[in-house]
Amino acid sequence: MTPTNSKIPIILLNCIPIVGVAFYGWAPFEMFWLFWVETLIIALFNAIRIFFAQNNPADQPFSSTGNKYNKFMSVRYLFARIGIFLFYSIFIIVFIGILGSKGRGLETLGSIFFQDILFNLALILIVVNQTFYLVKFYFMNQAYFYDNPKYYTAIFDGRQIVMHIAIIIGSFGAAFLFKEDDTAGYGAIWMISILCLLKILYEIYTVKLTIPNP
């Protein structure tokens, strides 16, 4: 898969939540929460990449012997990501799940406890997708042999920035632009559209960095 032909599925998949919120009654919180849990899942797979990354010179022939494992770096990264996930989950739950629920209150928070079948299915698909790319584009094409583990260890990355901007623009925009009862539904569409647009831009930009060509 190349960056060019990866853009179409990225755009299509990220437009699905907008359709769901607009026509099928999906709650914006579920989409924000799915994106945030996806971030944690990606962190888990990145911890695996860090663990196996060999950081050998590009001109060194591939060899399956003498591998080193970055145990401490991998565990430290994963715990830091878990901490960030838990901390910012508070803001997502409060501002999007409760304050942005337009009277639905805690009814929108069922996905946190895995009570939504579609949400759980989406999580399974994310895990399957990440497993596919890890196996095919990291181990089978020998990318781990040359990969630098420090590439993944930044405390903050684009996904956190996307979430921050989406929460600020989405929640405050919905609060000020769509106050009346007859426009409240548009607030939900606004919030999820901001998230999906930023997510599309981020993933299109980073796909060429994260999916090496076989």
Secondary structure as GFF3:
##gff-version 3
##sequence-region A 1 214
A	DSSP	alpha_helix	3	23	.	.	.	ID=ss1
A	DSSP	alpha_helix	28	52	.	.	.	ID=ss2
A	DSSP	alpha_helix	71	91	.	.	.	ID=ss3
A	DSSP	pi_helix	92	98	.	.	.	ID=ss4
A	DSSP	three_ten_helix	99	101	.	.	.	ID=ss5
A	DSSP	three_ten_helix	105	113	.	.	.	ID=ss6
A	DSSP	alpha_helix	117	134	.	.	.	ID=ss7
A	DSSP	pi_helix	135	140	.	.	.	ID=ss8
A	DSSP	three_ten_helix	143	145	.	.	.	ID=ss9
A	DSSP	three_ten_helix	149	152	.	.	.	ID=ss10
A	DSSP	alpha_helix	158	177	.	.	.	ID=ss11
A	DSSP	three_ten_helix	181	183	.	.	.	ID=ss12
A	DSSP	alpha_helix	184	210	.	.	.	ID=ss13
###
